[in-house]
Amino acid sequence: MVLGVCVAGLSAVGAQVRCVDAAREAARLAARGDDRSATEVAGRIAPKGAAVDLRWDGDLVYARVSSRPPILFGVNISAQAVAVAEPGVR
């Protein structure tokens, strides 16, 4: 049982790191004006089955990546990143 809890904890940490990395890359690419690549790249970095959402608010782009790891029932892991659009984008 203890081993199972440890494995689940490590799985959650790994998923969180991947969500953070995916959100950061999505925000960076979207800020450059490449929304399509942003969601594609984030989808490859994020855990399998993760959702990638981009939202613009003025010259800021918010990228949110969320995932439900299969080993952690009922737990939702997510990360959000923000970037300022480059001049001429949006």
The first five atom37 places (N, CA, C, CB, O) and aatype in JSON, in Angstrom:
{
  "aatype": [12, 19, 10, 7, 19, 4, 19, 0, 7, 10, 15, 0, 19, 7, 0, 5, 19, 1, 4, 19, 3, 0, 0, 1, 6, 0, 0, 1, 10, 0, 0, 1, 7, 3, 3, 1, 15, 0, 16, 6, 19, 0, 7, 1, 9, 0, 14, 11, 7, 0, 0, 19, 3, 10, 1, 17, 3, 7, 3, 10, 19, 18, 0, 1, 19, 15, 15, 1, 14, 14, 9, 10, 13, 7, 19, 2, 9, 15, 0, 5, 0, 19, 0, 19, 0, 6, 14, 7, 19, 1],
  "atom_mask": [
    [1, 1, 1, 1, 1],
    [1, 1, 1, 1, 1],
    [1, 1, 1, 1, 1],
    [1, 1, 1, 0, 1],
    [1, 1, 1, 1, 1],
    [1, 1, 1, 1, 1],
    [1, 1, 1, 1, 1],
    [1, 1, 1, 1, 1],
    [1, 1, 1, 0, 1],
    [1, 1, 1, 1, 1],
    [1, 1, 1, 1, 1],
    [1, 1, 1, 1, 1],
    [1, 1, 1, 1, 1],
    [1, 1, 1, 0, 1],
    [1, 1, 1, 1, 1],
    [1, 1, 1, 1, 1],
    [1, 1, 1, 1, 1],
    [1, 1, 1, 1, 1],
    [1, 1, 1, 1, 1],
    [1, 1, 1, 1, 1],
    [1, 1, 1, 1, 1],
    [1, 1, 1, 1, 1],
    [1, 1, 1, 1, 1],
    [1, 1, 1, 1, 1],
    [1, 1, 1, 1, 1],
    [1, 1, 1, 1, 1],
    [1, 1, 1, 1, 1],
    [1, 1, 1, 1, 1],
    [1, 1, 1, 1, 1],
    [1, 1, 1, 1, 1],
    [1, 1, 1, 1, 1],
    [1, 1, 1, 1, 1],
    [1, 1, 1, 0, 1],
    [1, 1, 1, 1, 1],
    [1, 1, 1, 1, 1],
    [1, 1, 1, 1, 1],
    [1, 1, 1, 1, 1],
    [1, 1, 1, 1, 1],
    [1, 1, 1, 1, 1],
    [1, 1, 1, 1, 1],
    [1, 1, 1, 1, 1],
    [1, 1, 1, 1, 1],
    [1, 1, 1, 0, 1],
    [1, 1, 1, 1, 1],
    [1, 1, 1, 1, 1],
    [1, 1, 1, 1, 1],
    [1, 1, 1, 1, 1],
    [1, 1, 1, 1, 1],
    [1, 1, 1, 0, 1],
    [1, 1, 1, 1, 1],
    [1, 1, 1, 1, 1],
    [1, 1, 1, 1, 1],
    [1, 1, 1, 1, 1],
    [1, 1, 1, 1, 1],
    [1, 1, 1, 1, 1],
    [1, 1, 1, 1, 1],
    [1, 1, 1, 1, 1],
    [1, 1, 1, 0, 1],
    [1, 1, 1, 1, 1],
    [1, 1, 1, 1, 1],
    [1, 1, 1, 1, 1],
    [1, 1, 1, 1, 1],
    [1, 1, 1, 1, 1],
    [1, 1, 1, 1, 1],
    [1, 1, 1, 1, 1],
    [1, 1, 1, 1, 1],
    [1, 1, 1, 1, 1],
    [1, 1, 1, 1, 1],
    [1, 1, 1, 1, 1],
    [1, 1, 1, 1, 1],
    [1, 1, 1, 1, 1],
    [1, 1, 1, 1, 1],
    [1, 1, 1, 1, 1],
    [1, 1, 1, 0, 1],
    [1, 1, 1, 1, 1],
    [1, 1, 1, 1, 1],
    [1, 1, 1, 1, 1],
    [1, 1, 1, 1, 1],
    [1, 1, 1, 1, 1],
    [1, 1, 1, 1, 1],
    [1, 1, 1, 1, 1],
    [1, 1, 1, 1, 1],
    [1, 1, 1, 1, 1],
    [1, 1, 1, 1, 1],
    [1, 1, 1, 1, 1],
    [1, 1, 1, 1, 1],
    [1, 1, 1, 1, 1],
    [1, 1, 1, 0, 1],
    [1, 1, 1, 1, 1],
    [1, 1, 1, 1, 1]
  ],
  "atom_positions": [
    [[0.82, -1.19, 0.0], [0.0, 0.0, 0.0], [0.87, 1.26, 0.0], [-0.94, 0.0, 1.21], [0.62, 2.2, -0.75]],
    [[1.89, 1.27, 0.85], [2.78, 2.43, 0.92], [3.48, 2.63, -0.41], [3.82, 2.26, 2.06], [3.63, 3.75, -0.88]],
    [[3.89, 1.53, -1.03], [4.55, 1.63, -2.33], [3.6, 2.22, -3.37], [5.05, 0.24, -2.79], [4.01, 3.03, -4.2]],
    [[2.34, 1.83, -3.32], [1.35, 2.37, -4.25], [1.15, 3.87, -4.08], [0.0, 0.0, 0.0], [1.03, 4.6, -5.06]],
    [[1.13, 4.32, -2.84], [0.99, 5.76, -2.57], [2.21, 6.51, -3.08], [0.8, 6.01, -1.06], [2.08, 7.6, -3.65]],
    [[3.39, 5.94, -2.89], [4.63, 6.58, -3.38], [4.63, 6.67, -4.9], [5.87, 5.81, -2.9], [5.0, 7.7, -5.46]],
    [[4.23, 5.6, -5.56], [4.18, 5.6, -7.03], [3.16, 6.63, -7.52], [3.82, 4.19, -7.56], [3.43, 7.35, -8.48]],
    [[2.01, 6.69, -6.87], [1.0, 7.68, -7.25], [1.51, 9.1, -7.05], [-0.29, 7.46, -6.44], [1.26, 9.98, -7.88]],
    [[2.23, 9.33, -5.97], [2.79, 10.65, -5.71], [3.82, 11.05, -6.75], [0.0, 0.0, 0.0], [3.81, 12.19, -7.23]],
    [[4.69, 10.13, -7.11], [5.68, 10.41, -8.15], [5.01, 10.65, -9.5], [6.69, 9.26, -8.26], [5.46, 11.5, -10.28]],
    [[3.96, 9.91, -9.77], [3.21, 10.11, -11.01], [2.6, 11.5, -11.05], [2.12, 9.04, -11.16], [2.62, 12.16, -12.09]],
    [[2.06, 11.95, -9.93], [1.46, 13.28, -9.86], [2.5, 14.37, -10.06], [0.75, 13.48, -8.51], [2.25, 15.35, -10.77]],
    [[3.65, 14.21, -9.45], [4.73, 15.2, -9.61], [5.18, 15.26, -11.06], [5.93, 14.87, -8.68], [5.37, 16.35, -11.61]],
    [[5.36, 14.11, -11.68], [5.77, 14.07, -13.09], [4.74, 14.73, -13.99], [0.0, 0.0, 0.0], [5.1, 15.47, -14.91]],
    [[3.46, 14.46, -13.74], [2.39, 15.06, -14.54], [2.36, 16.58, -14.34], [1.03, 14.45, -14.18], [2.12, 17.32, -15.3]],
    [[2.59, 17.04, -13.12], [2.58, 18.47, -12.84], [3.72, 19.17, -13.59], [2.71, 18.73, -11.33], [3.52, 20.24, -14.17]],
    [[4.89, 18.58, -13.58], [6.04, 19.16, -14.28], [5.75, 19.24, -15.78], [7.32, 18.34, -14.02], [6.06, 20.25, -16.41]],
    [[5.18, 18.19, -16.34], [4.87, 18.19, -17.76], [3.8, 19.22, -18.1], [4.41, 16.8, -18.21], [3.86, 19.86, -19.15]],
    [[2.82, 19.4, -17.23], [1.79, 20.43, -17.45], [2.39, 21.83, -17.4], [0.67, 20.3, -16.4], [2.04, 22.69, -18.22]],
    [[3.29, 22.07, -16.46], [3.95, 23.38, -16.35], [4.76, 23.65, -17.62], [4.87, 23.43, -15.1], [4.68, 24.74, -18.18]],
    [[5.54, 22.67, -18.06], [6.35, 22.84, -19.27], [5.47, 23.1, -20.5], [7.23, 21.61, -19.51], [5.77, 23.96, -21.32]],
    [[4.38, 22.34, -20.61], [3.49, 22.49, -21.76], [2.81, 23.86, -21.76], [2.43, 21.38, -21.75], [2.7, 24.49, -22.81]],
    [[2.35, 24.32, -20.6], [1.7, 25.63, -20.52], [2.68, 26.74, -20.88], [1.13, 25.86, -19.11], [2.32, 27.69, -21.58]],
    [[3.91, 26.63, -20.4], [4.92, 27.65, -20.7], [5.18, 27.73, -22.2], [6.23, 27.35, -19.94], [5.22, 28.82, -22.77]],
    [[5.37, 26.58, -22.84], [5.64, 26.57, -24.28], [4.44, 27.07, -25.08], [6.02, 25.16, -24.74], [4.61, 27.79, -26.07]],
    [[3.24, 26.71, -24.66], [2.04, 27.16, -25.37], [1.91, 28.68, -25.28], [0.78, 26.49, -24.79], [1.62, 29.33, -26.29]],
    [[2.12, 29.24, -24.11], [2.02, 30.7, -23.95], [3.09, 31.4, -24.78], [2.16, 31.09, -22.47], [2.81, 32.42, -25.42]],
    [[4.29, 30.87, -24.78], [5.39, 31.48, -25.53], [5.1, 31.47, -27.03], [6.71, 30.75, -25.24], [5.27, 32.49, -27.7]],
    [[4.67, 30.33, -27.56], [4.39, 30.25, -28.99], [3.18, 31.09, -29.39], [4.15, 28.8, -29.39], [3.19, 31.74, -30.43]],
    [[2.15, 31.1, -28.56], [0.97, 31.91, -28.87], [1.33, 33.39, -28.86], [-0.16, 31.63, -27.87], [0.82, 34.16, -29.68]],
    [[2.19, 33.8, -27.95], [2.61, 35.21, -27.87], [3.36, 35.63, -29.13], [3.49, 35.44, -26.65], [3.41, 36.81, -29.46]],
    [[3.94, 34.66, -29.82], [4.62, 34.94, -31.08], [3.66, 34.94, -32.26], [5.72, 33.92, -31.32], [4.05, 35.24, -33.39]],
    [[2.39, 34.6, -31.99], [1.38, 34.61, -33.04], [1.11, 33.26, -33.67], [0.0, 0.0, 0.0], [0.46, 33.18, -34.71]],
    [[1.58, 32.2, -33.06], [1.43, 30.85, -33.62], [0.55, 30.0, -32.71], [2.81, 30.19, -33.81], [1.03, 29.06, -32.07]],
    [[-0.74, 30.32, -32.67], [-1.68, 29.6, -31.8], [-1.76, 28.12, -32.15], [-3.07, 30.23, -31.9], [-1.85, 27.27, -31.26]],
    [[-1.74, 27.81, -33.43], [-1.87, 26.41, -33.85], [-0.7, 25.57, -33.34], [-1.95, 26.31, -35.38], [-0.91, 24.51, -32.76]],
    [[0.51, 26.05, -33.56], [1.68, 25.32, -33.06], [1.68, 25.26, -31.55], [2.97, 25.98, -33.56], [2.15, 24.29, -30.96]],
    [[1.16, 26.3, -30.91], [1.13, 26.33, -29.45], [0.35, 25.14, -28.9], [0.51, 27.64, -28.95], [0.82, 24.46, -27.99]],
    [[-0.82, 24.89, -29.45], [-1.62, 23.76, -28.95], [-1.02, 22.42, -29.35], [-3.05, 23.86, -29.46], [-1.11, 21.46, -28.59]],
    [[-0.42, 22.34, -30.53], [0.21, 21.09, -30.96], [1.41, 20.74, -30.09], [0.65, 21.19, -32.43], [1.52, 19.6, -29.62]],
    [[2.29, 21.69, -29.87], [3.49, 21.45, -29.07], [3.11, 21.14, -27.63], [4.44, 22.66, -29.13], [3.66, 20.22, -27.02]],
    [[2.19, 21.91, -27.09], [1.76, 21.65, -25.71], [1.15, 20.27, -25.58], [0.75, 22.72, -25.25], [1.35, 19.59, -24.57]],
    [[0.4, 19.84, -26.58], [-0.19, 18.51, -26.56], [0.85, 17.4, -26.56], [0.0, 0.0, 0.0], [0.62, 16.34, -25.98]],
    [[1.98, 17.65, -27.21], [3.06, 16.64, -27.21], [3.82, 16.62, -25.9], [4.04, 16.92, -28.36], [4.26, 15.56, -25.46]],
    [[3.96, 17.78, -25.26], [4.71, 17.86, -24.0], [3.87, 17.38, -22.83], [5.18, 19.3, -23.76], [4.38, 16.7, -21.93]],
    [[2.6, 17.73, -22.83], [1.71, 17.44, -21.69], [1.47, 15.94, -21.55], [0.36, 18.17, -21.87], [1.73, 15.18, -22.49]],
    [[0.99, 15.52, -20.39], [0.63, 14.11, -20.22], [-0.44, 13.69, -21.23], [0.13, 13.85, -18.78], [-1.22, 14.53, -21.71]],
    [[-0.48, 12.42, -21.55], [-1.44, 11.9, -22.52], [-2.87, 12.24, -22.1], [-1.28, 10.36, -22.66], [-3.26, 12.06, -20.94]],
    [[-3.64, 12.75, -23.06], [-5.03, 13.09, -22.81], [-5.26, 14.45, -22.16], [0.0, 0.0, 0.0], [-6.39, 14.78, -21.8]],
    [[-4.22, 15.24, -22.01], [-4.35, 16.55, -21.36], [-5.09, 17.53, -22.27], [-2.95, 17.12, -21.0], [-5.04, 17.42, -23.5]],
    [[-5.78, 18.47, -21.66], [-6.48, 19.52, -22.39], [-5.62, 20.78, -22.39], [-7.88, 19.81, -21.76], [-5.04, 21.15, -21.37]],
    [[-5.54, 21.44, -23.55], [-4.77, 22.67, -23.69], [-5.73, 23.77, -24.11], [-3.6, 22.51, -24.74], [-6.42, 23.65, -25.13]],
    [[-5.78, 24.84, -23.33], [-6.66, 25.97, -23.62], [-5.85, 27.26, -23.68], [-7.78, 26.09, -22.56], [-5.02, 27.53, -22.81]],
    [[-6.1, 28.05, -24.73], [-5.48, 29.37, -24.87], [-6.57, 30.42, -24.74], [-4.72, 29.51, -26.24], [-7.66, 30.27, -25.29]],
    [[-6.27, 31.49, -24.01], [-7.23, 32.58, -23.83], [-6.47, 33.9, -23.92], [-8.0, 32.47, -22.47], [-5.46, 34.1, -23.26]],
    [[-6.98, 34.79, -24.75], [-6.38, 36.11, -24.9], [-7.14, 37.13, -24.07], [-6.35, 36.54, -26.38], [-8.37, 37.09, -23.99]],
    [[-6.4, 38.03, -23.45], [-6.98, 39.15, -22.71], [-6.12, 40.37, -23.03], [-7.05, 38.86, -21.15], [-5.11, 40.62, -22.37]],
    [[-6.54, 41.12, -24.03], [-5.73, 42.25, -24.49], [-4.46, 41.74, -25.14], [0.0, 0.0, 0.0], [-4.51, 40.95, -26.09]],
    [[-3.32, 42.17, -24.64], [-2.05, 41.71, -25.2], [-1.44, 40.57, -24.39], [-1.07, 42.87, -25.29], [-0.26, 40.24, -24.58]],
    [[-2.21, 39.98, -23.5], [-1.74, 38.83, -22.72], [-2.39, 37.56, -23.23], [-2.05, 39.03, -21.21], [-3.57, 37.54, -23.56]],
    [[-1.62, 36.5, -23.28], [-2.16, 35.19, -23.63], [-1.97, 34.27, -22.42], [-1.48, 34.6, -24.91], [-0.88, 34.18, -21.86]],
    [[-3.04, 33.6, -22.05], [-3.02, 32.65, -20.94], [-3.11, 31.24, -21.53], [-4.19, 32.92, -19.93], [-4.01, 30.95, -22.32]],
    [[-2.21, 30.39, -21.15], [-2.24, 28.99, -21.58], [-2.48, 28.14, -20.34], [-0.91, 28.58, -22.3], [-1.78, 28.26, -19.34]],
    [[-3.47, 27.27, -20.43], [-3.8, 26.38, -19.31], [-3.77, 24.95, -19.82], [-5.19, 26.74, -18.69], [-4.39, 24.62, -20.84]],
    [[-3.06, 24.1, -19.11], [-2.98, 22.68, -19.44], [-3.48, 21.91, -18.24], [-1.51, 22.26, -19.83], [-3.0, 22.1, -17.12]],
    [[-4.44, 21.03, -18.47], [-4.97, 20.23, -17.36], [-5.05, 18.77, -17.76], [-6.36, 20.75, -16.92], [-5.28, 18.43, -18.92]],
    [[-4.85, 17.92, -16.77], [-4.8, 16.48, -17.01], [-5.38, 15.73, -15.82], [-3.35, 16.02, -17.27], [-5.35, 16.22, -14.69]],
    [[-5.9, 14.56, -16.08], [-6.38, 13.66, -15.03], [-5.59, 12.37, -15.15], [-7.94, 13.39, -15.14], [-5.92, 11.51, -15.97]],
    [[-4.55, 12.22, -14.35], [-3.75, 11.0, -14.43], [-4.59, 9.77, -14.08], [-2.53, 11.09, -13.49], [-5.36, 9.8, -13.12]],
    [[-4.45, 8.69, -14.86], [-5.29, 7.51, -14.62], [-5.03, 6.84, -13.28], [-5.06, 6.51, -15.72], [-5.92, 6.19, -12.73]],
    [[-3.83, 6.99, -12.75], [-3.5, 6.34, -11.48], [-4.07, 7.09, -10.28], [-1.99, 6.22, -11.35], [-4.18, 6.52, -9.19]],
    [[-4.42, 8.36, -10.46], [-4.95, 9.18, -9.37], [-6.41, 9.52, -9.65], [-4.12, 10.48, -9.19], [-6.71, 10.54, -10.26]],
    [[-7.29, 8.68, -9.21], [-8.72, 8.86, -9.47], [-9.24, 10.14, -8.83], [-9.51, 7.65, -8.94], [-9.02, 10.4, -7.65]],
    [[-9.93, 10.95, -9.64], [-10.55, 12.16, -9.12], [-9.63, 13.34, -8.91], [0.0, 0.0, 0.0], [-10.07, 14.39, -8.44]],
    [[-8.36, 13.2, -9.26], [-7.41, 14.3, -9.07], [-7.18, 14.98, -10.42], [-6.05, 13.78, -8.48], [-6.91, 14.31, -11.42]],
    [[-7.31, 16.29, -10.44], [-7.06, 17.07, -11.65], [-5.78, 17.86, -11.46], [-8.26, 18.0, -11.97], [-5.66, 18.64, -10.51]],
    [[-4.84, 17.67, -12.36], [-3.56, 18.38, -12.29], [-3.56, 19.42, -13.4], [-2.33, 17.4, -12.43], [-3.89, 19.11, -14.55]],
    [[-3.19, 20.66, -13.07], [-3.19, 21.71, -14.09], [-2.08, 22.72, -13.83], [-4.54, 22.41, -14.14], [-1.53, 22.82, -12.73]],
    [[-1.78, 23.46, -14.88], [-0.79, 24.53, -14.79], [-1.21, 25.64, -15.74], [0.66, 24.02, -15.12], [-1.87, 25.38, -16.75]],
    [[-0.84, 26.86, -15.41], [-1.17, 28.01, -16.25], [0.07, 28.86, -16.42], [-2.33, 28.83, -15.64], [0.86, 29.03, -15.49]],
    [[0.23, 29.41, -17.62], [1.34, 30.32, -17.91], [0.78, 31.53, -18.65], [2.46, 29.61, -18.74], [-0.24, 31.43, -19.34]],
    [[1.44, 32.65, -18.5], [1.02, 33.9, -19.13], [2.2, 34.48, -19.89], [0.47, 34.93, -18.07], [3.34, 34.43, -19.42]],
    [[1.92, 35.04, -21.07], [2.97, 35.7, -21.85], [2.38, 36.96, -22.48], [3.56, 34.74, -22.93], [1.18, 37.03, -22.76]],
    [[3.24, 37.93, -22.71], [2.84, 39.17, -23.38], [3.08, 38.99, -24.88], [3.65, 40.41, -22.83], [4.14, 38.52, -25.29]],
    [[2.08, 39.35, -25.68], [2.19, 39.21, -27.13], [3.31, 40.09, -27.66], [0.86, 39.57, -27.8], [3.53, 41.21, -27.18]],
    [[4.0, 39.58, -28.65], [5.04, 40.37, -29.29], [4.38, 41.48, -30.11], [5.94, 39.48, -30.19], [3.22, 41.35, -30.5]],
    [[5.1, 42.56, -30.37], [4.53, 43.66, -31.15], [4.0, 43.16, -32.5], [5.59, 44.76, -31.38], [4.67, 42.4, -33.2]],
    [[2.81, 43.6, -32.85], [2.21, 43.22, -34.11], [1.35, 41.97, -34.04], [0.0, 0.0, 0.0], [0.68, 41.62, -35.01]],
    [[1.36, 41.28, -32.9], [0.53, 40.08, -32.74], [-0.74, 40.5, -32.03], [1.28, 38.95, -31.95], [-0.69, 41.08, -30.94]],
    [[-1.86, 40.22, -32.63], [-3.2, 40.55, -32.1], [-3.38, 42.03, -32.14], [-3.4, 40.02, -30.66], [-4.43, 42.53, -31.74]]
  ]
}
